[in-house]
């Protein structure tokens, strides 16, 4: 399955992806196979997002930290 990540360039959009994961418990001797849901979205945790007039992501720039307090 190929995901189209271009949809994430539009502001406030996200993708949902289901992945099958295997969980093993060696002490009890069994394996569980479960589907796990992931939500993928663009965040501005580390960089400022720059959007065009039509809400399409066109770039990023770093956050600037001013007034750094120096400790002696």
Number of C-alpha atoms within 10 A of each C-alpha: 3 4 9 8 11 8 13 16 17 16 17 11 11 15 14 11 12 11 11 10 11 10 11 12 9 8 6 7 7 9 11 10 10 12 12 10 11 11 9 13 15 15 10 12 8 10 13 14 17 15 15 11 7 8 12 15 17 11 12 13 11 10 12 7 6 6 5 6 6 5 4 3
